[in-house]
Amino acid sequence: MGPPVELWLDDLRAAWGWARDVGQLDLAARLAAALARYAYWRLHGDILAWGSWVAANVPAHPRLPVAYAAAAAAAWADGRLTEARDLARRGVELGDGPTSPAAAAPLEALGDVAMLAGDLAAALEAYRGVAALAAPDDLAGLAVAIANQALTLAYAGDDQAAQAAAEEAVAAALAAANPTAIAMARFAEGEAFADADPARASAALEEALRRARVVGNRFVAGTALTATVALRGRHGPPEEALPLFRDAIDHWLASRNSALLVTTLRNLVVLLARTGRDEAAAALAATLEGAATSRSYGAEAARTTTALAAVRRRLGGAAYDGAWAAGAGRTLEEAADDALRLLDAGG
């Protein structure tokens, strides 16, 4: 086994910059594609953005579909969902369509964008397509694709199907003995069993977080952490759950991933309401409605609607509207900073 990629990052970035600046399009495309998966899991947005440059400047190359997938991931992480969808679709086209193995990476990106946008039927179709394209010996890739299906089904409220898919993903991941695949499958298991069996879900998310951190997979570590604090906020002592949000908010701020920062803050709205921080809950909800480019849906949306209805009853219409107005003009980053100050002050 060779040295980890991190040891070569400075050299790789220098090679990329040289290839871009002198017009070495073949090298630029190969570097963007080769590091796309690594950058996705490690949350290196600057490296994912190499795919954006390649998509804009390289007219033809065998690795273009993967570069377009990287470009799509960079766009959705920044909240640019329409652009991300267009890039992913173009990547699928360049890979000869959704039934071609060359299109697997952009097809997965198309599923990611659809999930963020709340188009769960399209997300499920894309992820099933990715699973169908997995090579017979690629159990890790299959596990990730099935885990994504489990997440989609869970967010759609089809708990039974989600649980079955999560268990299938875990079995494939364990057979592959791939740490990232196991972490991703356990994360899906945690989401699938979150309300039916909170204890099992908590254990699965704890394992996902541990395994992801061991291999430096910051994407799964962040999503598992966010799911953990949301789960504890719903099913555990609410006051104890509040401080846990600091780590999740810090994680996504440091990663500059606005799409997943939004998910974390939406879960915080519910917990703020549950603990009687009514003005803060209303203000944060207002910020998210104005600044978030993805919409809430499914169980998340239902929980938020219920929480805000209770907040309005407790505050009264005028106070609620005032709190909403106070939050409406903030950016996501300002709302996150305000939330961190609130958490540091003990709520």
C-alpha positions in Angstrom: 0.0 0.0 0.0 1.4 3.4 -1.0 1.4 6.6 1.0 -1.9 8.4 1.6 -3.0 11.0 -0.9 -2.7 13.7 1.7 1.1 13.4 1.5 1.0 14.3 -2.2 -1.7 17.0 -2.1 0.7 19.9 -2.4 2.3 18.3 -5.4 -1.0 17.4 -6.9 -2.3 20.9 -6.5 0.8 22.2 -8.2 0.5 19.8 -11.0 -3.2 20.8 -11.5 -2.3 24.5 -11.5 0.4 23.9 -14.1 -1.8 21.8 -16.3 -4.6 24.4 -16.2 -2.3 27.4 -16.8 -0.4 25.9 -19.7 -3.4 24.3 -21.4 -2.5 20.7 -20.7 -6.1 19.6 -21.0 -5.5 15.9 -20.9 -3.6 16.1 -17.6 -6.1 18.5 -16.2 -9.0 16.1 -17.0 -7.2 13.1 -15.7 -6.3 14.8 -12.4 -9.8 16.1 -11.9 -11.4 12.7 -12.5 -8.8 10.7 -10.5 -9.3 12.8 -7.4 -13.0 13.3 -7.7 -14.0 10.5 -5.3 -11.3 11.4 -2.8 -12.4 15.0 -2.8 -16.1 14.1 -2.4 -15.5 11.9 0.7 -12.9 14.3 2.2 -14.9 17.5 1.5 -12.1 19.1 -0.5 -14.3 21.6 -2.4 -11.4 23.2 -4.1 -10.4 19.9 -5.7 -14.0 19.1 -6.7 -13.9 22.5 -8.4 -11.2 21.2 -10.8 -14.1 19.3 -12.4 -15.9 22.6 -12.9 -12.9 24.0 -14.8 -12.6 20.9 -16.9 -16.3 20.9 -17.7 -16.0 24.5 -19.0 -12.7 24.1 -20.9 -12.2 20.5 -22.1 -14.4 19.7 -25.1 -13.7 16.0 -25.2 -12.0 13.4 -23.0 -12.7 9.8 -21.9 -12.8 11.0 -18.2 -15.2 13.9 -18.8 -18.2 12.1 -17.2 -16.3 11.8 -13.9 -15.1 15.4 -14.1 -18.7 16.5 -14.6 -19.7 14.5 -11.6 -17.1 16.4 -9.5 -18.4 19.7 -10.9 -21.9 18.8 -10.0 -20.8 17.9 -6.4 -19.0 21.2 -6.1 -22.2 23.1 -7.3 -24.6 21.3 -5.0 -22.4 21.7 -2.0 -22.5 25.5 -2.6 -26.3 25.4 -2.9 -26.4 25.8 -6.7 -28.8 22.9 -7.3 -30.0 23.9 -10.8 -26.4 24.2 -12.1 -25.5 20.9 -10.3 -28.4 19.1 -12.0 -27.4 20.4 -15.4 -23.8 19.3 -14.9 -24.8 15.8 -13.7 -27.2 15.3 -16.6 -24.5 16.4 -19.1 -22.1 14.0 -17.5 -24.6 11.1 -17.9 -25.0 12.1 -21.6 -21.2 12.1 -22.1 -21.0 8.7 -20.4 -23.4 7.3 -23.1 -26.5 7.3 -21.0 -27.7 6.0 -17.6 -27.3 2.3 -18.6 -23.5 2.7 -19.4 -20.9 2.0 -16.7 -19.1 5.2 -17.8 -22.1 7.2 -16.5 -22.1 5.8 -13.0 -20.4 8.8 -11.3 -22.6 11.6 -12.8 -25.6 9.4 -12.3 -24.8 9.2 -8.6 -24.4 13.0 -8.6 -27.8 13.3 -10.2 -29.2 11.3 -7.4 -27.5 13.5 -4.8 -29.0 16.6 -6.4 -32.5 15.1 -6.6 -32.4 14.1 -3.0 -31.4 17.6 -1.9 -34.1 19.1 -4.1 -36.7 16.7 -2.5 -37.4 14.8 -5.8 -37.1 11.5 -4.1 -38.5 9.4 -7.0 -35.8 10.8 -9.2 -33.1 10.2 -6.6 -34.2 6.6 -6.0 -34.2 5.9 -9.8 -30.7 7.3 -10.1 -29.3 5.4 -7.2 -30.9 2.2 -8.4 -29.3 2.8 -11.7 -25.9 3.2 -10.0 -26.4 -0.1 -8.2 -27.2 -1.8 -11.4 -24.0 -0.6 -13.0 -21.8 -1.9 -10.1 -19.2 -4.4 -11.2 -19.7 -7.9 -9.7 -16.6 -7.6 -7.6 -17.3 -4.0 -6.5 -19.2 -4.8 -3.3 -18.1 -1.5 -1.7 -19.6 0.5 -4.6 -22.8 -1.6 -4.5 -23.1 -1.0 -0.7 -22.8 2.8 -1.1 -25.4 2.7 -3.9 -27.8 0.7 -1.8 -27.2 2.8 1.2 -28.2 5.9 -0.8 -31.4 4.0 -1.8 -32.1 3.3 1.9 -31.6 7.0 2.8 -34.0 8.1 0.0 -36.6 5.6 1.2 -36.2 6.7 4.8 -36.6 10.4 3.9 -39.7 9.4 1.8 -41.3 7.8 4.9 -41.1 4.2 3.6 -39.5 2.9 6.7 -39.9 -0.8 6.0 -38.3 -0.6 2.6 -35.6 1.7 4.0 -34.7 -0.8 6.7 -34.5 -3.7 4.3 -32.2 -1.7 2.0 -30.1 -0.5 4.9 -29.6 -4.1 6.0 -28.7 -5.2 2.5 -26.2 -2.3 2.3 -24.6 -3.3 5.6 -24.2 -6.9 4.4 -22.5 -5.8 1.2 -20.2 -3.4 3.0 -19.2 -6.0 5.6 -18.5 -8.5 2.8 -16.3 -5.8 1.1 -14.5 -5.0 4.4 -14.3 -1.4 3.1 -14.3 1.1 6.0 -16.0 3.9 4.0 -18.7 1.5 2.7 -19.3 0.2 6.2 -19.5 3.8 7.5 -22.0 4.8 4.8 -24.1 1.7 5.3 -24.3 2.2 9.0 -25.2 5.8 8.5 -28.1 4.6 6.3 -29.1 2.1 8.9 -29.2 4.9 11.5 -31.5 7.0 9.4 -33.7 4.0 8.4 -34.3 3.0 12.1 -34.3 6.5 13.6 -37.9 6.5 14.7 -38.7 2.7 14.8 -35.7 1.8 17.0 -33.8 4.8 18.3 -31.4 2.7 20.3 -30.4 0.7 17.2 -30.2 3.8 15.2 -27.9 5.5 17.7 -25.6 2.5 17.8 -25.4 2.4 14.0 -24.7 6.2 13.8 -22.0 5.9 16.4 -20.3 3.2 14.4 -20.6 5.2 11.2 -19.0 8.2 12.9 -16.2 6.2 14.4 -15.3 4.3 11.2 -15.5 7.5 9.1 -13.2 9.4 11.4 -10.7 6.6 11.3 -10.2 6.8 7.6 -10.7 10.6 7.3 -14.0 10.4 5.5 -15.3 13.8 6.5 -18.5 13.6 4.4 -19.9 10.5 6.2 -18.5 11.7 9.5 -20.4 15.0 9.1 -23.7 13.4 8.0 -23.5 10.8 10.7 -22.8 13.5 13.3 -25.7 15.6 12.0 -28.0 12.6 12.1 -26.8 11.7 15.7 -27.6 15.2 17.1 -31.0 15.2 15.3 -31.8 11.8 16.7 -30.8 12.8 20.3 -32.7 16.0 19.9 -35.9 14.1 19.1 -35.6 11.1 21.4 -33.3 12.1 24.2 -33.2 14.8 26.9 -33.5 18.0 24.8 -31.2 20.2 26.9 -28.4 17.6 26.6 -28.8 17.6 22.9 -28.3 21.3 22.4 -24.5 21.5 22.9 -24.0 18.6 20.4 -25.1 20.9 17.6 -21.9 23.0 18.0 -19.7 20.2 16.5 -22.1 19.6 13.6 -22.4 23.3 12.7 -18.6 23.8 13.0 -18.1 20.8 10.7 -20.2 22.1 7.9 -18.9 25.7 8.3 -15.3 24.5 8.1 -16.2 22.4 5.0 -18.0 25.3 3.3 -20.8 23.0 2.5 -23.9 25.2 2.7 -26.3 22.4 1.6 -25.5 20.2 4.6 -25.2 23.2 6.9 -28.9 23.9 6.0 -29.9 20.3 7.0 -28.1 20.8 10.4 -29.8 24.1 11.1 -33.2 22.8 10.1 -32.8 20.1 12.8 -31.8 22.8 15.3 -35.0 24.7 14.7 -37.0 21.7 16.0 -34.7 21.4 19.1 -34.8 25.1 19.8 -38.6 24.9 19.8 -38.6 21.8 21.9 -36.5 23.5 24.6 -38.6 26.7 24.6 -36.1 28.9 22.6 -39.0 30.2 20.7 -37.7 33.4 19.3 -34.5 31.8 18.2 -36.4 29.0 16.5 -38.6 31.4 14.6 -35.7 33.6 13.5 -33.7 30.6 12.4 -36.6 29.2 10.4 -37.0 32.5 8.7 -33.4 32.6 7.7 -33.6 29.1 6.2 -36.7 29.9 4.3 -35.0 32.9 2.7 -31.4 31.8 2.3 -31.6 28.0 1.6 -31.7 26.9 -2.0 -33.1 23.4 -1.2 -36.5 22.9 0.3 -37.5 20.9 3.4 -39.6 17.8 2.7 -40.9 14.6 4.3 -40.6 13.9 8.0 -38.2 16.9 8.4 -40.7 19.3 7.0 -43.5 17.8 9.1 -41.5 18.1 12.3 -40.6 21.7 11.5 -44.2 22.7 10.7 -45.4 21.2 14.0 -42.6 22.9 16.0 -43.2 26.3 14.5 -47.0 26.0 15.1 -46.3 25.4 18.8 -43.8 28.4 18.8 -46.5 30.7 17.3 -49.0 29.6 19.9 -46.6 30.3 22.7 -45.3 33.6 21.5 -48.5 35.0 20.0 -48.7 36.4 16.5 -47.0 39.7 16.9 -44.0 38.3 18.8 -43.7 35.5 16.3 -43.8 37.9 13.4 -41.1 40.0 15.0 -38.8 37.1 15.6 -39.4 36.0 12.0 -38.6 39.4 10.6 -35.4 39.5 12.7 -34.1 36.3 11.1 -35.3 36.9 7.6 -32.5 39.2 6.5 -29.6 37.0 7.7 -27.3 34.9 5.6 -26.8 31.2 6.4 -23.4 32.0 7.8 -24.8 34.8 10.0 -27.5 32.4 11.3 -24.9 29.7 12.0 -22.7 32.2 13.9 -25.7 33.4 15.9 -26.6 29.7 16.7 -23.1 29.0 17.9 -23.2 32.1 20.2 -26.5 30.9 21.6 -25.2 27.4 22.2 -22.0 28.8 23.8 -24.2 30.8 26.1 -26.0 27.7 27.2 -29.1 28.5 25.1 
